[in-house]
Amino acid sequence: MDRIRLIRVPKNAEAAKQYNYGIIDEQEIVTLSINNAQFDHLLKLGVLDELNDACDALIDDYEEEVIGLEQIPTALSVIASLIQDNPDKLLYQLQRLFMIAQKSGTLVGFDF
């Protein structure tokens, strides 16, 4: 059975506060669901390692991690660099989530 991992962006500050307390209102969250193959693809591209190094994070399987607003510009830079080397649909989707978080003034949560 395919395991689904979630990358979530609260749409506003109140939704971010709720997310930090473990309260998820799907109408107030933008969610990207990734399956095993997509997760493996992100690993192969080095996305998670690059984000972990640049943002001092621990995005990994069976972990929950948040990239806060102050780290989003760094994460966007990492993703843009990876896109230059490998223009990939999944990378563009990830970039879109970080852009939404930046515009909304919130965070990106990795619920793996």
Secondary structure as GFF3:
##gff-version 3
##sequence-region A 1 112
A	DSSP	beta_strand	5	10	.	.	.	ID=ss1
A	DSSP	alpha_helix	13	20	.	.	.	ID=ss2
A	DSSP	three_ten_helix	26	28	.	.	.	ID=ss3
A	DSSP	beta_strand	29	34	.	.	.	ID=ss4
A	DSSP	alpha_helix	36	45	.	.	.	ID=ss5
A	DSSP	alpha_helix	47	55	.	.	.	ID=ss6
A	DSSP	beta_strand	64	67	.	.	.	ID=ss7
A	DSSP	three_ten_helix	69	71	.	.	.	ID=ss8
A	DSSP	alpha_helix	72	85	.	.	.	ID=ss9
A	DSSP	alpha_helix	89	104	.	.	.	ID=ss10
A	DSSP	beta_strand	108	111	.	.	.	ID=ss11
###
